[in-house]
Amino acid sequence: MPESSWASWLSDHLRQRNWRQVDLIRASNDTVTSPKISKWLRRGEVPEPAAVRAVCVALQVPVVDGMLAAGYLTPADLDIEVLERPAAGAHTLGNRELLAELARRLERNSTGAAGVIDPPNEVRHLPPPLPAATQGEQWAARRKPSK
């Protein structure tokens, strides 16, 4: 079975933290179990919303990001518009590219422009809603302007 958006999202978060399944289980206070994680990662199954929440709390990421990755929410549900789809995530960049990006952001910050961390409701990186052609990618989005 092809990897689901949820499986890709979860795999990315585990890899970024250098976590194994047991680390996620511990961080969730045993709310998430090894059989559940295996179903998500190996079979591409999507968890129930309560399990998505438990995973997000364990990973210390916004629950809305997990709900988007699992397909329970779409960018339209949150009244956000897609700005761009980055070609690669930070985990795919080499050290030189990461350092160059950090230097660029720090320079921008020292000149009084936008800081290293973008202000809330400006730009966020969100997972896609689940289209097959974009599974596992992240989206940059912003709130739609008020009418």
Secondary structure as the mmCIF struct_conf table of DSSP 4:
data_model
#
loop_
_struct_conf.conf_type_id
_struct_conf.id
_struct_conf.beg_label_comp_id
_struct_conf.beg_label_asym_id
_struct_conf.beg_label_seq_id
_struct_conf.end_label_comp_id
_struct_conf.end_label_asym_id
_struct_conf.end_label_seq_id
HELX_LH_PP_P HELX_LH_PP_P1 PRO A 2 SER A 4
HELX_RH_AL_P HELX_RH_AL_P1 SER A 5 ARG A 17
TURN_TY1_P TURN_TY1_P1 ASN A 18 ASN A 18
HELX_RH_AL_P HELX_RH_AL_P2 GLN A 21 ALA A 27
TURN_TY1_P TURN_TY1_P2 SER A 28 ASP A 30
BEND BEND1 THR A 31 VAL A 32
HELX_RH_AL_P HELX_RH_AL_P3 SER A 34 ARG A 42
BEND BEND2 ARG A 43 ARG A 43
HELX_LH_PP_P HELX_LH_PP_P2 GLU A 45 GLU A 48
HELX_RH_AL_P HELX_RH_AL_P4 PRO A 49 LEU A 59
TURN_TY1_P TURN_TY1_P3 GLN A 60 GLN A 60
HELX_RH_AL_P HELX_RH_AL_P5 VAL A 63 ALA A 70
TURN_TY1_P TURN_TY1_P4 GLY A 71 GLY A 71
BEND BEND3 TYR A 72 TYR A 72
TURN_TY1_P TURN_TY1_P5 PRO A 75 ASP A 79
STRN STRN1 ILE A 80 GLU A 84
BEND BEND4 ALA A 87 ALA A 88
HELX_RH_3T_P HELX_RH_3T_P1 ALA A 90 THR A 92
BEND BEND5 LEU A 93 LEU A 93
HELX_RH_AL_P HELX_RH_AL_P6 ASN A 95 SER A 110
TURN_TY1_P TURN_TY1_P6 THR A 111 GLY A 112
BEND BEND6 ALA A 113 ALA A 114
BEND BEND7 VAL A 116 ILE A 117
HELX_LH_PP_P HELX_LH_PP_P3 ASP A 118 PRO A 119
TURN_TY1_P TURN_TY1_P7 PRO A 120 GLU A 122
STRN STRN2 ARG A 124 LEU A 126
HELX_RH_3T_P HELX_RH_3T_P2 ALA A 132 THR A 134
TURN_TY1_P TURN_TY1_P8 GLN A 135 GLY A 136
STRN STRN3 TRP A 139 ARG A 143
HELX_LH_PP_P HELX_LH_PP_P4 LYS A 144 SER A 146
#
